[in-house]
Amino acid sequence: MKKYEEFFKNVNAVVDQILHTQGAQIERAADIISDSIAQDGLVHTFGVGHSHLIAEEVFWRSGTLVPVHAILEPSMTGHSEILKSAYMEKLEGTGKIICDYHKVNPPDALIVVSNSGNNAVPIDVAEEARRRGVGVVAICSVTYCQALRARHSSGKKLIDVADVVIDNCGNIGDTSVKIDGVEQPLGPTSTIAGTYMIHAVLIQAAQVLKNKGVHPKIYWSGSLPDGMQANQTYVDEYWERIRNL
């Protein structure tokens, strides 16, 4: 088997494991999200390092729910000055600052993505949000998280401070392919798995909203005729509330 084929096989196995083990958690997360939106709340998504890619994945794009706000902290995303972000994401005490600035308060909900579940900033943000009464969904590798020694001074990890934890079913170290004679494995699965799961949560939330009699607001593709015109209605509605629009 060629190595790229092995990678595809292993990623498919991870996704299949998520499908068969994480359904209850996805549905619980969807309930939190739909309850928030039904009360006119925002769904904040947050991740540091490469996890911000998953947070950004469902923000202002076609086929995703409109009331989603990605919290993208420039010094912690890896978008630029990535070496610095590797240290900034471990800085304790930032949760209140981030939640204050982005006005994370009920009836909002929060999805926090962190593969290891062990960096300080995602833990701080999740804990601060829960302290305010905001429902928190975590996406991480439970196996990886449990294997690590806690870095946060509280001794807590992300799995300890979320209302719902969805397991991305990834390996310790977030690799899936080993090449003979090469010490370090490669082939991360967390971003692919995280993208599957965050879309699954929002899709299920849309269904729950529809079942409740609340019509879900969903962005159209800007490439479709009148797509941007349709989206402009949502932009006007949320302009004052979603800071990154």
Rosetta blueprint (number, residue, H / E / L):
1 M L
2 K L
3 K H
4 Y H
5 E H
6 E H
7 F H
8 F H
9 K H
10 N H
11 V H
12 N H
13 A H
14 V H
15 V H
16 D H
17 Q H
18 I H
19 L H
20 H H
21 T H
22 Q L
23 G H
24 A H
25 Q H
26 I H
27 E H
28 R H
29 A H
30 A H
31 D H
32 I H
33 I H
34 S H
35 D H
36 S H
37 I H
38 A H
39 Q L
40 D L
41 G L
42 L L
43 V E
44 H E
45 T E
46 F E
47 G E
48 V L
49 G H
50 H H
51 S H
52 H H
53 L H
54 I H
55 A H
56 E H
57 E H
58 V L
59 F L
60 W L
61 R L
62 S L
63 G L
64 T L
65 L E
66 V L
67 P L
68 V E
69 H E
70 A E
71 I E
72 L L
73 E L
74 P H
75 S H
76 M H
77 T L
78 G L
79 H L
80 S L
81 E L
82 I H
83 L H
84 K H
85 S H
86 A H
87 Y H
88 M H
89 E L
90 K L
91 L L
92 E L
93 G L
94 T L
95 G H
96 K H
97 I H
98 I H
99 C H
100 D H
101 Y H
102 H L
103 K L
104 V L
105 N L
106 P L
107 P L
108 D L
109 A E
110 L E
111 I E
112 V E
113 V E
114 S L
115 N L
116 S L
117 G L
118 N L
119 N L
120 A H
121 V H
122 P H
123 I H
124 D H
125 V H
126 A H
127 E H
128 E H
129 A H
130 R H
131 R H
132 R L
133 G L
134 V L
135 G E
136 V E
137 V E
138 A E
139 I E
140 C E
141 S L
142 V H
143 T H
144 Y H
145 C H
146 Q H
147 A H
148 L L
149 R L
150 A L
151 R L
152 H L
153 S L
154 S L
155 G L
156 K L
157 K L
158 L H
159 I H
160 D H
161 V L
162 A L
163 D L
164 V E
165 V E
166 I E
167 D E
168 N L
169 C L
170 G L
171 N L
172 I L
173 G L
174 D L
175 T L
176 S L
177 V E
178 K L
179 I L
180 D L
181 G L
182 V L
183 E L
184 Q L
185 P L
186 L E
187 G L
188 P L
189 T L
190 S H
191 T H
192 I H
193 A H
194 G H
195 T H
196 Y H
197 M H
198 I H
199 H H
200 A H
201 V H
202 L H
203 I H
204 Q H
205 A H
206 A H
207 Q H
208 V H
209 L H
210 K H
211 N H
212 K L
213 G L
214 V L
215 H L
216 P L
217 K L
218 I E
219 Y L
220 W L
221 S L
222 G L
223 S L
224 L L
225 P L
226 D L
227 G H
228 M H
229 Q H
230 A H
231 N H
232 Q H
233 T H
234 Y H
235 V H
236 D H
237 E H
238 Y H
239 W L
240 E L
241 R L
242 I L
243 R L
244 N L
245 L L
